[in-house]
Amino acid sequence: MKTYVGWGINLFINLRLMIFIFYFTTVSIFIGFSYYFFHLVNFENTYLLILIFVCFAILGGGFISKLAIEPLAEYVSNLQNLSKETLHELNLPISTIKTNTQMLSKSLEDEKSKKRLERINSACEMLQERYNELDYLIKMQSSEDVNELFDLDELVNERIAFLSTVYPHINFNLRLKKLQIQSDKKGLAKVIDNIVDNGVKYSPDSNTIDINIAEKTLTIRDYGIGMDEVEILQIFENYYQSNKNMQGFGIGLSMVKRFCDKNEIQLSFQSKPNIGTTVELKFK
């Protein structure tokens, strides 16, 4: 199984190593010139002097790299702890809102009040989604294994149930065969959300999205504005948007591509202007 080592830990190890290598290389060059000079003047105990220089370079490189990185490492560690504590505190109010709205829904008879309660429920579900995303990001930054065995068809049903509240005008046609996979479940949920969100966003004249699971492949198809071959080559670039008037930052598909590459999921796009786009995710 793959494990995700905290990006902060890797970052500081790499920085410390780079500082050490730079310092050690610089001192080694100095030692080389010193050796050449002492060799020219026939200075005795040259090898002993060089040994002292090498020890000094190693100890000095380690000390300076530690001294340079420690304040930044402490700051990020405190930030991560604050994130975990804040996330933990968010769980209680979200659970309280959900529990009380469920209780209220049983006693309400007025239609207007019921609709207001539905909007509160919808907003609470969105908060729950943000909570889940933060929880996922924190786990990604720690040494926790985020891979798990789950049913892809059930995950798709869960995501569409949520997305249907966000896009009530969209008709989602689902044809889902049973498929069990081992992967990063929360990360894959974000991938599905991003692809569906793009399908809705770039289908202003269509209200249909087809989602199929067959032969270890998840297929998401929209009937929107589509793309030509040049645009398909650019969609994975950060901040690229085929339509600058659309809301968003243009980073969704680049995140999708990074996730698929990291989890060995084969990602492919087929698209034609004014016909639509089909996205395929093939699992091992």
C-alpha positions in Angstrom: 0.0 0.0 0.0 1.1 3.5 -0.6 1.5 5.9 2.2 1.5 9.7 2.0 4.4 11.2 4.0 3.7 14.7 5.2 4.7 17.4 2.7 6.0 19.5 5.5 8.4 16.8 6.7 9.7 16.1 3.2 10.0 19.8 2.5 12.3 20.5 5.5 14.3 17.3 4.9 15.0 18.4 1.4 15.8 22.0 2.4 18.1 20.8 5.1 19.8 18.4 2.7 20.2 21.2 0.1 21.8 23.6 2.6 24.1 20.8 3.8 25.2 19.9 0.3 25.8 23.6 -0.6 27.8 24.2 2.5 29.7 20.9 2.2 30.5 21.6 -1.5 31.7 25.1 -0.8 34.0 23.9 2.0 35.2 21.0 -0.1 36.2 23.4 -2.9 38.0 25.5 -0.3 39.8 22.4 1.0 40.8 21.4 -2.5 42.5 24.8 -3.0 44.1 24.7 0.4 45.5 21.2 -0.3 46.9 22.4 -3.6 48.5 25.4 -1.9 50.0 23.4 1.0 51.2 20.8 -1.5 53.0 23.5 -3.4 54.8 24.9 -0.3 55.5 21.3 1.0 53.6 21.9 4.2 53.9 19.0 6.6 50.9 17.2 8.1 48.7 18.2 5.1 46.5 15.2 5.4 45.8 15.8 9.1 44.8 19.4 8.3 42.5 18.2 5.5 40.9 15.7 7.8 40.2 18.5 10.3 38.7 20.6 7.5 36.4 17.7 6.4 35.2 17.1 9.9 34.6 20.8 10.3 32.6 20.9 7.0 30.4 18.0 8.0 29.6 19.3 11.5 29.2 22.9 10.3 26.9 21.8 7.4 24.7 19.8 9.7 24.5 22.6 12.3 23.8 25.4 9.9 21.1 23.5 8.0 19.4 22.6 11.3 19.7 26.2 12.5 18.3 27.6 9.2 15.3 25.2 9.0 14.2 24.8 12.6 12.1 28.1 12.9 10.2 27.4 9.7 9.6 23.7 10.7 8.3 24.8 14.1 6.0 27.4 12.4 4.5 24.8 10.0 4.1 22.3 12.9 2.2 24.8 14.9 0.0 25.6 11.9 -0.8 21.9 11.3 -1.7 21.5 15.0 -4.0 24.5 14.8 -5.7 23.1 11.7 -6.3 19.8 13.5 -7.7 21.5 16.5 -9.9 23.8 14.5 -11.2 20.8 12.4 -12.1 18.9 15.6 -14.0 21.9 16.9 -16.0 22.2 13.7 -17.3 18.7 14.0 -19.6 19.4 17.0 -21.6 22.4 15.5 -22.1 20.6 12.2 -23.4 17.5 14.0 -25.6 19.7 16.2 -27.2 21.5 13.2 -27.8 18.2 11.4 -29.4 16.5 14.4 -31.7 19.4 15.2 -32.8 20.0 11.6 -33.8 16.3 11.4 -35.8 16.6 14.6 -37.5 19.8 13.4 -38.4 18.3 10.0 -40.6 15.7 11.8 -42.8 18.4 13.5 -43.0 21.0 10.7 -46.1 21.1 8.5 -45.9 24.5 6.9 -44.4 24.2 3.3 -42.4 27.5 3.5 -40.8 26.4 6.8 -40.0 23.0 5.3 -38.3 24.6 2.3 -36.3 26.9 4.6 -35.2 23.8 6.6 -34.2 22.1 3.4 -32.0 25.0 2.5 -30.4 24.8 6.0 -29.8 21.1 5.4 -28.3 21.8 2.1 -25.9 24.4 3.5 -25.0 22.0 6.3 -24.2 19.3 3.8 -21.9 21.7 2.0 -20.2 22.5 5.4 -19.8 18.8 5.9 -18.1 18.5 2.5 -15.6 21.2 3.4 -15.0 19.5 6.7 -14.3 16.2 4.9 -11.9 18.0 2.5 -10.0 19.6 5.4 -9.8 16.3 7.2 -8.5 14.7 4.0 -5.9 17.4 3.5 -4.6 17.0 7.1 -4.3 13.3 6.6 -2.4 13.8 3.4 0.1 16.0 5.3 0.6 13.3 8.0 2.0 9.8 7.7 -1.5 8.2 7.6 -2.4 5.8 4.9 -5.4 7.2 3.0 -5.8 4.1 0.7 -8.8 1.9 1.4 -10.9 -0.8 -0.2 -14.4 0.5 -1.3 -17.1 0.1 -3.9 -16.7 2.7 -6.7 -20.4 2.5 -7.6 -21.4 3.4 -4.1 -19.0 6.3 -4.1 -20.4 7.6 -7.3 -24.0 7.3 -6.0 -22.9 9.3 -2.9 -21.3 12.0 -4.9 -24.3 12.4 -7.3 -26.7 12.5 -4.3 -24.7 15.5 -3.0 -24.2 17.1 -6.5 -27.9 16.8 -7.2 -28.6 19.3 -4.4 -26.0 21.7 -5.9 -27.3 21.2 -9.5 -31.0 20.4 -9.2 -31.6 21.2 -12.8 -29.2 18.5 -14.1 -30.4 15.0 -15.0 -27.8 12.5 -14.0 -28.1 9.2 -16.0 -26.4 6.5 -14.0 -25.4 3.0 -15.3 -23.2 1.6 -12.6 -21.9 -1.9 -12.5 -20.4 -3.2 -9.2 -16.7 -2.4 -9.0 -14.5 -2.7 -5.9 -11.2 -0.8 -5.9 -8.4 0.1 -3.5 -7.5 3.8 -3.7 -7.7 7.1 -2.0 -11.5 7.4 -1.5 -11.7 11.0 -0.5 -9.3 12.1 -3.2 -11.2 10.2 -5.9 -14.5 11.8 -4.6 -12.9 15.2 -5.3 -11.8 14.1 -8.7 -15.4 13.0 -9.6 -16.8 16.3 -8.2 -14.3 18.3 -10.3 -15.1 16.4 -13.5 -18.9 16.7 -13.0 -18.6 20.4 -12.0 -16.7 21.1 -15.3 -19.3 19.1 -17.2 -22.1 21.2 -15.8 -20.2 24.5 -16.1 -19.4 24.0 -19.8 -22.9 22.7 -20.7 -25.0 25.9 -20.6 -27.5 24.5 -23.1 -27.7 20.9 -21.8 -29.1 19.5 -18.6 -27.8 15.9 -19.0 -24.7 14.1 -17.8 -24.1 10.4 -18.3 -22.1 8.4 -15.8 -21.2 4.8 -16.4 -19.1 2.1 -14.7 -18.1 -0.9 -16.8 -14.9 -3.0 -17.3 -13.0 -1.2 -14.5 -13.7 2.1 -16.2 -15.6 5.2 -14.9 -17.0 7.3 -17.7 -18.4 10.8 -17.3 -20.0 12.4 -20.4 -21.5 15.8 -20.9 -23.2 17.3 -23.9 -21.8 20.8 -23.7 -19.6 23.1 -25.7 -16.8 20.6 -26.1 -13.2 21.3 -27.0 -10.9 21.0 -30.1 -7.6 19.2 -30.2 -5.6 22.2 -29.2 -7.7 22.9 -26.1 -7.4 19.3 -25.0 -3.6 19.6 -24.9 -3.9 22.6 -22.6 -6.6 21.6 -20.1 -4.2 20.1 -17.6 -2.2 23.3 -17.3 -2.6 25.3 -14.1 -5.0 28.2 -14.4 -6.0 27.4 -17.9 -9.7 28.1 -18.8 -11.1 27.6 -22.2 -13.8 30.2 -21.3 -12.5 33.2 -19.3 -16.0 34.2 -18.4 -16.6 31.1 -16.4 -16.2 31.2 -12.6 -13.3 29.3 -11.1 -9.5 29.3 -11.1 -8.7 26.8 -13.8 -6.9 24.4 -11.4 -9.5 21.6 -11.2 -8.3 19.4 -14.1 -4.6 19.8 -13.2 -5.4 18.5 -9.7 -7.4 15.6 -11.4 -4.4 14.8 -13.6 -1.9 14.8 -10.6 -4.2 12.6 -8.6 -4.6 10.0 -11.4 -0.9 9.9 -12.1 -0.1 9.4 -8.4 -2.7 6.6 -8.0 -1.9 4.9 -11.3 -5.4 5.7 -12.8 -5.4 6.0 -16.6 -7.1 9.3 -17.5 -8.3 10.1 -21.0 -10.4 12.8 -22.6 -12.4 12.7 -25.9 -14.1 15.9 -27.0 -15.6 17.7 -30.0 -16.8 21.3 -30.2 -20.5 21.7 -29.8 -20.9 17.9 -29.1 -19.5 17.4 -25.7 -16.8 15.8 -23.6 -16.2 12.3 -22.4 -13.8 11.6 -19.5 -12.6 8.1 -18.7 -10.8 6.8 -15.6 -9.5 3.3 -16.0 -8.5 1.4 -12.9 -6.1 -1.5 -12.5 
